């Protein structure tokens, strides 16, 4: 049984972690959060599970967005970030605006590169949001936007002010 003191401690630890993310912005080093440069972009794996919308909001607050993938090279890089223990991460695509028309939330452009698991997307759990699922290989699945998963934020190196 979890005591109220343990719950309060957990709440405050999460709150402090999230506040640290917001305050530090340009040099996040809280917990397992760290910006990693790849080509002209920076990526950060956030270990705090959130809904797709909350994850997108957090990424926006630090001058980014949920990660997009435009080619095989970027996919391999994102796969390497997730490691074996992460398993599932939110990525920045959705078909919530038009069913079956998957777009990247950053610019609402259709996806030109995909790596769907066979049979996906299948609208499972009214799946309107994209997850990367790492089990031996790294494939994409559609799923409901309200489950809580880890996620990857992305931002452009060019946009950085410092």
Secondary structure, 3 states (H helix, E strand, C coil): CCCHHHHHHHHHHHHHHHHHHHHHHHHCCCCCCCCEEECCEEEEEEEEEECHHHHHHHHHHCCCEECCCCCHHHHHHHHHHHHHHHCEEEEEEECCCCCCCCEECCCCCECCCCCECCCCCCCCCCCCEEEEEECCCEEEEEECCCCCEEEEEEEECCCCCC
